[in-house]
Amino acid sequence: MTHPFAPGLAAALLSLAPAATAAPLQVAVSILPEQWLVEQIAGQRADVLVLVGPADNEATYSPSPAKLAALDGARVWFTIGVPFEANWQRRIVRDRPQLTVVDLSAQLPKRDVEGHRAHEGHTDGVKDPHVWTDPRLAARMAPVIAAALARLDPPHAQAYAAAADELVARLSALHEELAGRLAPVAGRTFIVFHPSWGYFADAYRLEQLPIELGGREPGPRTLAGVIERARDAGARAVFVQPQFGRRSAEAVAEAIGAVVIEADPLSPDYAENLRRVAAQMAAALADGAADPG
């Protein structure tokens, strides 16, 4: 026997039940700084898969079978122009028709990597992919991220746009903060093993002098040339990153009496990492600088 109040009771109970929560968007990014950018805009509305891990080299990286399997559920992949993407993008998207690829670097100005000459018949040298090390360029990625998320999740389009506007303001303030900190050492030269900090150097009127070019350890003649140029420029600091060996960097530092400092352009803590690197550079390049630690 059906209770006469059952339909009304069922309706009342349903009205008290919490609304179903939409599953987070499945988003893939190439590197850890992109994860930070996406999470500032998407918050809890996205689960972010990072392809290149903290110890991986973004130039030589190959995704593991586990990473490739995890990509099967992704709706969008934010690329950024790092070298491994050119080798893997076609293979990754070929069997994933649901995956949209959005290149966050597509509309950004690109600089040439120091020391790479244009090949015969070409007017441009090798382009530097490390655009995110300038927070002004990272700020230009924010509306692109917000627009892509809005296409996948239209009900939250306004929230994504508002978060992107807030992020742009924060990154603009970060740039001004870093510019003020580095103004006293403008024009000075720092050495890097891998040329990852060129956009950062351009933004704050510094000069980057790389030890390796094209992903290869320098030979004795190249190393001697770097040491001579470093002495001529009065370089006082050699910056290394954990994805590369330190032997050549330490040899250069010893030869010119410079300090060796670790600075990781792939750090997941994007804003605080740039603050830390700026503080290290300001201390290392200042007149009468001591070891910044």
Beta strands, then each sheet from edge to edge (+ up, - down):
strand 1: 25-29
strand 2: 46-50
strand 3: 76-79
strand 4: 100-103
strand 5: 189-192
strand 6: 207-210
strand 7: 237-240
strand 8: 259-262
sheet 1: 2+ 1+ 3+ 4+
sheet 2: 6+ 5+ 7+ 8+
end
